[in-house]
Amino acid sequence: MGRIVVETTLENALDPSHTIRCDALVDTGAAYLTLPNAWRDRLGTLTELDTVDVETADQNVIRGMICGPVLLRMERFRPVLTEVLFIDMHPQDGAYEPLIGYIPLEQAQAAVDMVGHRLIKVSRVDLKRA
């Protein structure tokens, strides 16, 4: 399976002077925009919304802090106000791997093209009932 990595700009929605530019891995198994705790101060003061238990890909359970609001920009998609989940990450090769989960993807009307290994724009917001 291929990896989809997207250039992103994240900014504190209440204080745009605090901005992070980074590449982020699209992870449809994750719910939130997820960043390392080590980057938290780079976004300035955010509102702490909740502390949550997070099950990671290796089935460990860790604590995370949901904060916001942040403005997420991905090239070719509309910017979205969203929350960010901060967790302790242990970088491989010294590089953190931020994640873009399914909530911000849906907010930005972005869908995963599994064949082309890219994000594509969704033409309509889906409000149908299950």
Secondary structure as UniProt FT lines:
FT   STRAND          5..12
FT   TURN            13..14
FT   TURN            16..17
FT   STRAND          19..26
FT   TURN            28..29
FT   STRAND          33..36
FT   HELIX           37..43
FT   STRAND          47..55
FT   TURN            57..58
FT   STRAND          61..74
FT   TURN            75..76
FT   STRAND          80..87
FT   TURN            93..94
FT   STRAND          99..100
FT   HELIX           102..107
FT   TURN            108..109
FT   STRAND          110..113
FT   TURN            114..117
FT   STRAND          118..121
//
